[in-house]
Amino acid sequence: MQVVHIITRLILGGAQENTLLTVDDHHHVWHDGVTLITGPAIGPEGSLIERAQARQLDLRIIPELRREIHPVRDWSSYRHIVRLLREISPQIVHTHSSKAGILGRAAAHHLRIPVVHTIHGSPFHAYQGWLAHEAYRRAEKWAANRCNRLISVCDAMTDQYVAAGIAPREKFTTVYSGMEVEPFLNPPRPRDEIRRELGIGPEHVVVGKVARLFELKGHADVIAAARQVIVQNVNVRFLFVGDGLLRSDLERQIAQAGLTDKFVFTGLVPPTRVPELIAGMDIVVHASLREGLARVLPQGLIAGKPVISYDIDGAREVVIPGETGFLLPPRAIDGMASALVQLAADAALRQKLGEIGRAKFTELFRHETMTRRLRGIYEDVLAMCSQLAPPR
């Protein structure tokens, strides 16, 4: 099977890791002809381009393809995608992310190549102005009419898109975002060694958050909750994994709260370090206000850690109250503090919730499970298109 994947940028992020694992499995497991088209990995979030090159994947970089809306660059990117698709002549195109999803679906439709699109997270959301929200919604509806199947990383994405009138429900299929689960089951380095490197002792209960230091990711809410938690348990420590534009502002908030010695920042780390860092945690918290389904939630559970999350998008599909963790209303800082205090004081409860999560979600989130399901969708789409094609 000849497949082309298109994504806006190959930074360190959930959608990008998902896409890279899919392309890698196409090439090394299924022995498909597969090409990955992307823009430059510009920004403080890091890059997966070197990893793709090290895996000897067919990577094509379009310099003009950027996240920001720019009519001249976007038109140039569209024409470049059309040229590459004509050159490669794939059987199917699989697009990811908002910008590449619009341009890639338009290009594939223009060339009459079957195309599917994965919704990793909605580009229209409640924290936008009306004009931006409506523009993104209409763009997604326009592009949905130009693809054969929409793939959601969680059922919540399907519900949101159907409610927004993007496409009928029968056009959607949920495929959970796959990952390398073995490092989370068996971390590459001992937990105690990781904690010592971070300056964390055996007496500390570590609350970890893995996310870019960016707007709507909820780091400020965790800091606000920490003020209450530390009053009740001085042994709790907070670990922020990731980097971004808000780091200096967050460090200032922590200092103003008198909590500098209670927080550790790792800075930007490669994805291969995330399993060992989660192994060093006792509780995983994710306070994002918008997300498709944050990968760190199943990652934490597969690692045997209880999770705390706001009830947004797909979180409730893995954060099950009383079974795997605590699900809170968005911005419920008091509720987050209360859940953290309860878990920090009860090692047996932490172990119970983590064990249930590991049993429930390990197989579901293997990348092999994801790529097997995606390949089945490609085959269904190609079979349907062959039936609809006019006889020669």
Helices and strands as residue ranges (DSSP letters): E 2-9, H 14-28, E 33-39, H 49-54, E 58-61, H 71-88, E 92-96, H 98-110, E 115-119, H 130-144, E 149-152, H 155-163, G 169-171, E 172-174, H 182-185, H 191-197, E 205-210, H 219-232, E 236-241, H 247-256, G 260-262, E 263-267, G 271-273, H 274-279, E 283-286, H 296-302, E 307-310, G 315-317, E 325-328, H 333-344, H 347-361, H 367-388
